[in-house]
């Protein structure tokens, strides 16, 4: 099995996809998770590359959120698009990041991602509430490399 396949079981991956679906019921924001086996670039720089590779900057309200995990160097980044970053306070993602990292330290990777995703949905609904005519602009599936 690959490093990314060993990181989460298929059941854990499904729980994360389900959390994305639940979180997006609260907000028009679009949430994605990307798990990478190994990359030597600085985590934030690599997360930005992945963000654009996944076309997360193409949402109508520019309200995409990426949860990026590099398994080999144990790095984690939450990256929001410019539509989010122009309206939220500077430390907007800190509490979400802290929740995820607390679980990661206990090697509860699925629990951390699920908790972070649900928290992101709750936080985003203030600025980007869900509307009945919202469409799911990005896949909820976990991407890997």
HELIX and SHEET records of a PDB file:
HELIX    1   1 UNK A    3  UNK A    7  1                                   5    
HELIX    2   2 UNK A   10  UNK A   23  1                                  14    
HELIX    3   3 UNK A   43  UNK A   53  1                                  11    
HELIX    4   4 UNK A   56  UNK A   58  5                                   3    
HELIX    5   5 UNK A   82  UNK A   85  1                                   4    
HELIX    6   6 UNK A   94  UNK A  105  1                                  12    
HELIX    7   7 UNK A  109  UNK A  124  1                                  16    
SHEET    1   A 4 UNK A  75  UNK A  80  0                                        
SHEET    2   A 4 UNK A  64  UNK A  70 -1                                        
SHEET    3   A 4 UNK A  30  UNK A  36  1                                        
SHEET    4   A 4 UNK A 143  UNK A 144  1                                        
END                                                                             
